[in-house]
Amino acid sequence: MKIGFIGAGNMASAIIGGLIVKQFVQADEIAVYDVSQAQMQKTVDQYSVHAMATQEELLKACEFIVLAVKPVYMKAVLEQAAPYAAGKKFISIAAGWTVKMLNRALAAECATMLRCMPNTPLMVGEGFTALCEDTTFSKEDLAWAQSLFETLGKVAVLPERLFDAIVAVSGSAPAYVFVFVEALIDAGIKLGLPRDVATKACEQTVLGAAKLLMETGEHPAKLKDMVCSPGGTTIEAIASLEHSGFRNAIIQAATVCAEKSKKLSEQTAD
């Protein structure tokens, strides 16, 4: 089989679903293994992929191995994988695990490793994934992995020193957007809108604003100015946001997120 997933949680299922829908690989080319039989069976039932009885069985059967387990379990997974890792190509999507840490825990000279940082919008084919240029993948294997994640959204190849920043502005950032949308919906309800109308209006507005930004290529400040009429309602709202420290709150949130990401790597390395 072409690709195996160790871990069958939300992110693994999202990647599997996207690859099958986009026909990047066929369901019979994908295998999964998870210590939770219920979680693994859920993925198998949904996508008709192969379930493996053990991690060893998956490693022996697949060429590419996606490490889709929580960071706390990564060391144990890699140590168990080491005896069967020769010639295998590992793709890690775990936060906090550097390339050096991954290779050290795997301790297999004949295996190759690629570190990635995807985000949850890949569940709907609109993700952003950073691929680490500090990789032992061959050019051909890196190109294959890049094509895989391009099937699920946008991709950038970056040095590992920028991964904490990517966690802050991409990996964790969907949560910031969800908090903003939730607050905007609550504002609509406070102002008298039915919840379903407020929800639909806010969701579509965020979707449309992102699409406008991407398709026009204009700077966000210019698009903002297009909405702000002199002495109008929008500039009044913008002034209130600035007074409340909205812009600084976002910058500080991303900064502490990046710092936490760095600390997690340091703690995991200990």
Secondary structure, 3 states (H helix, E strand, C coil): CCEEEECCCHHHHHHHHHHHHCCCCCHHHEEEECCCHHHHHHHHHHHCCEECCCHHHHHHHCCEEEECCCHHHHHHHHHHHHHHCCCCEEEECCCCCCHHHHHHHHCCCCCEEEEEECCHHHHHCCEEEEEECCCCCCHHHHHHHHHHHHCCEEEEEECHHHHHHHHHHHHCHHHHHHHHHHHHHHHHHHCCCCHHHHHHHHHHHHHHHHHHHHHHCCCHHHHHHHHCCCCCHHHHHHHHHHHCCHHHHHHHHHHHHHHHHHHHHHHHHC
